[in-house]
Amino acid sequence: MATEGASRQPKYQRIADALRDAIQAGEYGPGDRLPGENDLMATYEVARMTARQALGVLQSEGVAESRKGAGVFVRSFRPLRRKGIQRLSRSQWGEGRSVWAADADDRILVVDQLTVTEEEAPPGVAAVLGMQSGEAVCVRSRRFVLDGKPILLAKSYLSAEMVAGSAITQEDTGPGGTYARLAELGYKPVHFREEIRSRMPSTDEAKRLSLTMGTPVILVVRTAFADEGRAVEINEMTLDSASYILEYDFDA
């Protein structure tokens, strides 16, 4: 039955499966060049489009990456494990560590694009933060790069009135980041909610994250709540799906 099911697969999918199996078996290691379109056409007796689709499947999965003029190579980038619960614990930011440090371990995660602006709150943001229409929010926009590869776009919204004059309005928020500064202002986060979904990236997102065609993004929208259920921050994150493993570790 398994063979019969496999025979009903499109040819490009069967080729992609064979290449993936070869990578997992160690026949092709990180950084190795995969067979090109001409090689696949000859080996599997398929049209160029079929060979191209097969390689495209591996690229969309993050298994391989295309290098202009050189071919398609096994991806050498090691996915980042995002520890969804540990990273937000008070012991993390409360002791002056960045929440991002829980993900990176011994790897170097840097912010190479950062802007801090004051803007009119979008309607949806204003509603969640309990603000009136037209009120201003402090917007912190960042791009995170790991091992030289862009992996994440993040945009945080906070009431401009609430954070006025604090380090949150500066590029460097200091030890513990935004959550430590909120605690100092009397708005210590005590609860977080994250909503996760996936979609294809916009043109701008694909460009800023250097995504190959067909790679989706993961959207994580986190809301931080202070005492009495007051929402004090909304953080909209766009992740390269091929660069992340989402890990949630908790007791039953």
PEFENDA-V22649 format. One record per residue. PSI is psi as a letter, one per 30 degrees, with the letter a starting at -180 (NA if undefined). OMEGA is omega in radians with two decimals (999 if undefined). D_FIRST is the distance of its C-alpha to the first C-alpha in Angstrom with 1 decimal. Layout:
{{PSI & OMEGA & D_FIRST} {PSI & OMEGA & D_FIRST}}
//
This chain:
{{e & -3.11 & 0.0} {e & 3.14 & 3.8} {e & 3.14 & 5.4} {e & 3.13 & 5.0} {e & -3.14 & 6.1} {e & -3.11 & 8.6} {f & 3.13 & 9.8} {f & 3.10 & 11.0} {k & 3.01 & 13.0} {l & -3.10 & 16.6} {e & -3.10 & 17.9} {e & 3.14 & 20.3} {e & 3.13 & 17.8} {e & 3.10 & 15.9} {e & 3.12 & 19.4} {e & 3.12 & 20.4} {e & -3.13 & 17.5} {e & 3.12 & 18.6} {e & 3.13 & 22.2} {e & 3.11 & 21.6} {e & 3.14 & 20.0} {e & 3.11 & 23.0} {e & -3.12 & 25.4} {f & 3.13 & 24.0} {f & 3.11 & 24.3} {g & 3.12 & 27.9} {f & 3.04 & 27.8} {k & -3.13 & 29.5} {l & 3.12 & 31.9} {k & 3.14 & 33.7} {f & 3.14 & 35.8} {k & 3.09 & 34.1} {k & 3.09 & 33.7} {l & 3.07 & 30.2} {k & -3.13 & 29.7} {l & -3.11 & 31.4} {e & -3.13 & 30.4} {e & 3.13 & 31.9} {e & -3.12 & 30.0} {e & 3.11 & 26.6} {e & -3.11 & 27.6} {e & -3.08 & 28.4} {e & -3.03 & 25.5} {f & 3.13 & 22.7} {h & -3.14 & 24.8} {l & 3.11 & 24.7} {l & -3.13 & 27.5} {e & -3.12 & 29.6} {e & 3.13 & 28.5} {e & 3.11 & 24.8} {e & -3.13 & 26.0} {e & 3.12 & 28.3} {e & 3.14 & 25.6} {e & 3.11 & 23.5} {e & 3.13 & 26.6} {e & 3.11 & 27.5} {e & -3.12 & 24.3} {e & 3.10 & 25.5} {e & -3.13 & 29.0} {f & 3.12 & 28.1} {f & -3.11 & 26.3} {g & -3.14 & 29.5} {e & -3.09 & 27.9} {l & 3.12 & 30.0} {k & -3.14 & 33.3} {k & 3.06 & 35.0} {j & -3.01 & 38.5} {k & 3.10 & 40.6} {f & -3.08 & 41.3} {f & -3.13 & 39.5} {a & -3.14 & 35.8} {k & -3.03 & 32.9} {l & 3.05 & 33.2} {k & -3.08 & 31.3} {k & -3.13 & 32.9} {f & -3.13 & 35.4} {k & 3.12 & 36.3} {k & -3.10 & 35.3} {k & 3.11 & 34.3} {k & 3.13 & 37.0} {j & -3.10 & 36.1} {j & -3.08 & 37.8} {j & -2.93 & 38.9} {f & -3.10 & 39.3} {e & -3.09 & 41.4} {e & -3.04 & 43.4} {f & -3.08 & 44.6} {g & -3.13 & 46.4} {k & -3.13 & 48.2} {f & 3.12 & 51.9} {f & 3.11 & 52.2} {d & -3.10 & 50.7} {f & -3.14 & 52.9} {f & 3.11 & 55.7} {g & 3.02 & 56.5} {g & 3.12 & 56.7} {k & 3.09 & 53.2} {k & 3.09 & 51.1} {f & -3.12 & 48.0} {f & -3.12 & 46.2} {f & 3.13 & 47.3} {f & -3.14 & 44.8} {e & -2.93 & 42.0} {f & -3.06 & 43.4} {b & -3.08 & 44.3} {g & -3.14 & 46.1} {l & -3.05 & 45.0} {j & 3.09 & 47.5} {k & -3.08 & 46.8} {l & 3.02 & 49.5} {j & -3.10 & 50.5} {f & 3.06 & 51.5} {k & -3.10 & 52.2} {k & 3.04 & 54.1} {k & 3.06 & 56.2} {j & -3.08 & 58.0} {l & 3.02 & 59.3} {k & -3.04 & 60.8} {l & 3.03 & 59.4} {k & -3.08 & 59.4} {k & 3.01 & 56.6} {k & -3.08 & 53.7} {e & -3.12 & 53.6} {e & 3.12 & 50.4} {e & 3.14 & 51.7} {e & -3.11 & 55.1} {e & -3.12 & 53.6} {e & -3.11 & 51.6} {g & 3.11 & 54.6} {h & -3.10 & 57.0} {l & 3.07 & 59.1} {l & 3.09 & 61.0} {k & 3.12 & 60.1} {f & 3.11 & 61.7} {l & -3.06 & 62.1} {k & 3.03 & 61.3} {k & 2.97 & 58.5} {k & -3.10 & 58.4} {k & 3.10 & 55.3} {j & -3.11 & 54.0} {k & -3.11 & 51.5} {l & 2.92 & 50.0} {k & -3.11 & 47.5} {k & -3.11 & 46.1} {k & 3.13 & 45.3} {k & -3.13 & 43.5} {h & 3.11 & 43.8} {g & -3.11 & 45.2} {k & 3.04 & 42.3} {k & -3.08 & 42.8} {f & -2.99 & 40.3} {k & 2.97 & 41.9} {k & -3.11 & 44.3} {k & 3.10 & 46.2} {j & -3.13 & 48.8} {k & 3.10 & 50.8} {k & 3.07 & 53.1} {l & 3.11 & 56.0} {k & -3.14 & 59.2} {e & 3.13 & 61.8} {e & -3.09 & 64.5} {e & -3.03 & 62.9} {g & -3.10 & 62.4} {k & 3.09 & 65.6} {f & -3.14 & 67.4} {l & 3.13 & 64.7} {f & 3.11 & 62.7} {f & 3.13 & 59.7} {f & 3.12 & 61.5} {l & 3.12 & 61.8} {e & 3.13 & 59.2} {j & -3.11 & 59.4} {f & 3.11 & 58.9} {l & -3.10 & 59.8} {k & -3.14 & 58.3} {f & 3.05 & 55.6} {a & -3.05 & 55.2} {e & -3.06 & 55.4} {e & 3.07 & 54.6} {e & 3.13 & 57.4} {e & 3.08 & 59.8} {e & 3.12 & 58.8} {e & 3.13 & 59.6} {f & 3.13 & 63.0} {f & -3.13 & 63.6} {g & -3.12 & 63.0} {h & -3.09 & 59.5} {k & 3.08 & 57.4} {k & 3.12 & 53.7} {f & -3.11 & 52.6} {k & 3.11 & 49.2} {k & 3.03 & 46.5} {k & 3.09 & 43.8} {k & 3.05 & 41.0} {k & -3.04 & 38.9} {k & 3.01 & 35.8} {l & -3.08 & 34.0} {k & 3.09 & 32.5} {l & 3.04 & 33.2} {k & -3.07 & 33.9} {l & 2.99 & 37.2} {l & 3.12 & 40.4} {e & -3.13 & 42.0} {e & 3.13 & 44.5} {e & 3.14 & 42.0} {e & 3.14 & 39.9} {e & -3.07 & 43.1} {f & 3.12 & 44.5} {g & 3.14 & 41.3} {h & -3.09 & 40.6} {k & 3.02 & 37.1} {l & -3.10 & 34.9} {k & 3.10 & 33.6} {f & 3.14 & 30.7} {k & 3.12 & 31.4} {l & 3.04 & 31.9} {l & 3.04 & 34.5} {k & 3.11 & 34.6} {k & 3.08 & 37.6} {j & 3.09 & 39.3} {j & -3.11 & 42.3} {k & 3.04 & 44.4} {k & 3.10 & 47.4} {k & -3.11 & 49.9} {k & 3.02 & 52.0} {a & 3.13 & 55.4} {l & 3.11 & 57.2} {g & 3.04 & 57.2} {g & -3.14 & 54.0} {k & 3.08 & 55.6} {k & -3.07 & 53.3} {f & 3.10 & 54.9} {k & 2.97 & 52.3} {k & 3.14 & 49.3} {j & 3.12 & 47.3} {j & -3.08 & 44.8} {k & 3.09 & 42.5} {j & -3.05 & 40.2} {k & 2.95 & 37.9} {j & -3.03 & 36.0} {f & -3.12 & 32.4} {f & -3.09 & 31.5} {f & -3.02 & 34.6} {k & 2.86 & 34.1} {k & 3.14 & 32.2} {j & -3.08 & 33.4} {k & 3.08 & 34.1} {j & -3.04 & 35.4} {j & -3.09 & 36.6} {l & -3.13 & 38.4} {l & 3.10 & 39.1} {NA & 999 & 37.7}}
//
